[in-house]
Amino acid sequence: MIYHTPDVIDQLESLLLWPHPMILTAVLAIVAWRIRSVGFAVFTAAAFLLVDSMRLWDETMSSLALVVVASVLAIAIGVPVGIVAARNEVASRVVRPALDFMQTMPAFVYLIPAIVFFGLGQVPGVVATLVFAMPPSVRLTELGIRQVDPEVVEAGHAFGSPPSQILTRIQIPLALSTIMAGVNQVIMLALSMVVIAGMIGAGGVGAVVFGAITRLNVGRGFEGGLAIVILAVFLDRTTSAISERASRAAGDAKD
């Protein structure tokens, strides 16, 4: 699966670059309006138009594609591991020190084995980002499921529901807001790896910032950093709004 990652990133990047920047900006603004508010939609439109005016549109979409792919992989692995850890004490005890190790190890260290096994390019960037960003999804998934009211779970057992239905119809829906908080953290950590990934040939805005550092081009470095901040704010506010909706839905279901 990892070896097919460049193809997936390239296809997603091509999809993001296919429409004119004005059209995609309008689509993102509409998404921001529907998910959050009119004010956030105005900010989104102005921010992405600023990215286009700085001539960083292609690089920003490349970084967005890398972050999306790495985040999806981290969530696809982390959420099931968190579910297993929440339902099995032995698994939880095994997973916890591994997560501590992954979170405390400096991010640059992940690049060494990634480069050794996969060379330079997008793959080691995705692998390093995956390892660095995955722990919050595991921890918060486990925490969310463990915090589900035991009486609700016992009621499910009393009605004869099998464990699979209790998980999918009771525990996951009630823990969804916490799980979404983990998704938000995964995306933010993945974005924090953009510049580091750019150092090993992953491209995108990270490569722009790294090139500006090596040339002492303060202005270009600031523009690249601003593009990353815009991506971070958009993704953070969007996932936070989805998390708030999930929390309200869970509260209504519980009532």
Residue pairs with C-beta under 8 A, 6 or more apart in sequence:
1 73
2 118
2 123
2 126
2 127
3 123
5 69
5 73
5 122
5 123
5 126
6 121
6 122
6 123
8 69
9 65
9 66
9 69
9 122
9 126
12 65
12 68
12 69
13 61
13 62
13 65
16 24
16 61
16 64
16 65
17 57
17 58
17 61
19 27
21 48
21 49
21 52
21 57
22 49
22 52
24 48
25 44
25 45
25 48
25 49
25 52
26 45
28 44
28 45
28 48
28 234
29 41
29 42
29 44
29 45
29 48
30 41
31 44
31 238
32 40
32 41
32 43
32 44
32 234
32 237
32 238
33 40
33 41
35 238
35 241
35 242
36 237
36 238
36 241
40 237
43 233
44 234
47 230
47 233
47 234
48 230
48 234
50 226
50 230
51 57
51 60
51 227
51 230
54 223
54 226
54 227
56 205
56 208
56 223
56 224
56 227
59 203
59 204
59 205
59 207
59 208
59 224
59 227
60 204
60 205
60 227
60 230
60 231
62 203
62 204
62 205
63 194
63 203
63 204
63 205
63 206
63 227
63 228
63 231
64 231
66 122
66 125
66 126
66 129
66 194
66 197
66 202
66 203
66 204
67 129
67 187
67 190
67 191
67 194
67 231
67 235
69 126
70 125
70 126
70 129
70 130
70 133
70 190
70 193
71 133
71 183
71 186
71 187
71 190
73 126
73 130
74 129
74 130
74 133
74 134
74 137
74 186
74 190
75 137
75 182
75 183
75 186
77 130
77 134
77 137
78 134
78 135
78 136
78 137
78 138
78 141
78 182
78 186
79 137
79 138
79 141
79 179
79 182
81 95
81 138
81 141
82 137
82 138
82 139
82 140
82 141
82 142
82 145
82 179
82 182
83 141
83 142
83 145
83 167
83 172
84 91
84 95
85 91
85 92
85 95
85 96
85 138
85 141
85 142
86 92
86 141
86 142
86 143
86 144
86 145
86 146
86 171
87 145
87 167
92 142
95 138
95 142
99 135
99 138
99 139
102 131
102 132
102 134
102 135
103 135
107 128
107 132
107 192
107 193
107 196
108 196
110 127
110 128
110 131
110 132
111 124
111 128
111 196
111 199
111 200
114 123
114 124
114 125
114 127
114 128
114 200
115 124
115 200
117 124
117 127
118 124
118 127
120 200
120 201
121 200
121 201
121 202
122 197
122 201
122 202
122 203
124 197
124 200
124 202
125 193
125 196
125 197
125 198
125 200
125 201
125 202
126 197
126 202
128 193
128 196
128 197
129 189
129 190
129 193
129 197
132 189
132 190
132 193
133 185
133 186
133 187
133 189
133 190
133 193
134 186
136 182
136 185
136 186
136 189
137 179
137 182
137 183
137 185
137 186
138 182
139 182
140 178
140 179
140 181
140 182
140 185
141 175
141 178
141 179
141 182
143 178
144 174
144 175
144 176
144 177
144 178
144 179
144 182
145 171
145 172
145 175
147 175
147 178
148 170
148 171
148 174
148 175
149 174
149 254
152 170
152 174
152 254
153 166
153 170
153 171
156 165
156 166
156 169
156 170
157 166
161 169
161 170
172 179
173 249
173 250
173 253
174 250
174 253
174 254
175 250
176 246
176 247
176 249
176 250
177 243
177 244
177 246
177 247
177 250
180 239
180 242
180 243
180 246
180 247
181 243
183 239
183 243
184 236
184 239
184 240
184 243
187 235
187 236
187 239
188 232
188 235
188 236
191 228
191 231
191 232
191 235
194 204
194 205
194 206
194 228
195 205
195 206
195 209
195 210
195 228
196 206
197 204
197 206
198 204
198 205
198 206
198 207
198 208
198 209
198 210
199 206
199 210
201 207
205 224
205 227
205 228
205 231
206 224
208 220
208 221
208 223
208 224
208 227
209 221
209 224
209 225
209 228
211 217
211 220
212 218
212 219
212 220
212 221
212 224
213 221
